[in-house]
Amino acid sequence: MKLITKRRKEPSLAFGGQAVIEGVMIRSKKHMVICVRQPNNEIFTKIEEIKSVSERYKVLRLPLLRGVVALFETLYLGVKGLYFSASASLEEGEEIKPQEMAIAIAIALGLAIFLFTVIPFLLTTFFNLRGVVFNVVEGAVRLSIFLLFLALMAVVRDLKRVFQYHGAEHMAINAYEAGVELDVNNAKEFSRFHPRCGTSFVLIVTLISILLFSIMPNFGFFTRLAYRIVLIPVIGSISYEVLKLSDRYKGSKIMKLLILPGLGLQHLTTRKPDEDMIAVALKAVKETDTLVQQLQ
């Protein structure tokens, strides 16, 4: 089936999102919409206004600073989305206490830093390398651990469903950005891959970290290890600017070539969704679009 499309005029970065437990979260600049498929098969929707700190302090909109703000706000809203979806997807009478969720998130962040920052550095030190070569090998080790981690997660049933909702999210956003009518049949014609996915962001982070650590002074083992942890917000901020730049020039042949590895990585982080999952993602996109139109 050939779709008749009309490209949206809204900036493509105006919509972002993530898969949550049994649902999808979609963000615009002013709102967050979370749609979750409940055990009774109904779609429960939560709409929350976003008040970015950068709206109150203009200095935080400057390049690099806005990346740090975006990094922490994305993490904060992502955690809220996961907590809501986890609660909404439970059977009646079950609940998740906020303190339990907070402990789980803290442990997950600690393990992520240890697994993807500390372990790659420690493993690479055994090769007795120096300079740029050390950083390149460290980046390769980090990516290898990340790929293995994703492959292992994909075999867990509940996490596989999250990956399916991730695919549904991309299909819904791709359909929206193409300007087609937002129904399940149309959305099924679109790819489950998207160039602005956070999966692609991981590759950008790896490349930026190689470049940044190559120019940092060497004051010994523990100082170099500290760089890897303390500079996480800086690396994220620079990577954010690179991501925005890639979106601005997404039509160029060079940029299309550069984003191919990120799209390939999404074969691991997305799975083909069923129609019910696509319906949830479409509802989240449509609710967000309605809010955007109301503000114009």
C-alpha positions, 0 to 999 in steps of 0.5 A, a space after each residue: 500500500 502506498 501512503 499519501 504523506 504530507 510532511 509536518 511543519 513542526 520541528 522533528 525534535 518537538 516530539 520525543 519519547 520512550 517505551 515504558 512498561 506496557 505503554 509509551 511516553 511521548 513528550 512535547 516541549 510543554 507536556 508529557 503524555 503516558 499511555 498504558 495498556 491496563 490488565 483490563 485491556 483499556 488504555 489509561 492516559 496521563 497528561 502532565 505539564 512540563 516546566 523546564 528549568 531552562 524556561 525560567 533561566 535563559 542562560 540554561 538555553 545556551 549550547 552545552 548548558 542546554 544539553 546538561 539540562 536536557 540530560 537530567 530532565 530526560 532522566 527525571 521524566 523517564 523515571 516518572 514515566 516508568 513509575 506511573 506505567 509500572 503502577 498502571 499496569 498492575 492488577 487491582 490491589 497491587 501497588 509499587 511504593 515510591 521508596 521501592 521505585 527510588 531504591 530500584 532506580 538508584 541501584 540501576 544507575 549505580 550498576 549502569 555506571 559500574 558496568 558501562 564506565 568502570 568495567 570497560 576502563 579496568 578491562 582496558 588497563 590490562 592491555 597496557 595501552 597508551 593515548 588514543 589507542 587506549 581510548 579507542 579500545 576502551 570504547 570498543 569494550 564499552 560497546 561490546 558490553 552494551 551489545 551483550 547486555 541488550 542481547 541478554 535483555 531481549 530474551 527476558 519476556 517482560 523486557 522484550 515487550 518493552 522493546 516491542 513498545 519501543 518499536 511501536 513508539 518509533 512507528 507512531 512518530 514516523 507516521 506522525 512526521 510523515 503526515 499520514 492519518 494516524 491509524 494502526 494500518 497506516 502506522 504498520 507501513 512505517 519503520 520501527 527504527 528512528 534516527 533520533 533514538 536514544 540507542 543512536 545516542 549511545 554511539 555518539 556518546 562513545 565517540 565523544 568520550 574517545 575524543 574527550 578522554 584523549 585530550 585530558 591530562 594523565 595524572 594517574 590511574 585513579 584520576 583517569 577513572 574519575 574522569 570517566 564518572 565526573 564527566 558523564 554530564 559533559 559528554 552527554 551535553 556534547 552528544 546532545 548538541 551533536 544529535 541536534 546537529 545530525 537532525 538539522 542536516 538529516 537530509 544530507 547523504 553524509 549524515 544518512 551514512 553516519 546514522 546507519 550504525 545507530 539504526 543498525 543497533 536498533 535491531 537489538 533495542 526494538 522488536 516488531 510490535 502487535 497492533 494493540 501496542 501500536 494503538 497505544 503509541 498512536 494514542 500517545 502521539 495524538 494526545 500530544 499533538 492535540 496539546 501542541 495544536 492548542 498552544 499554537 
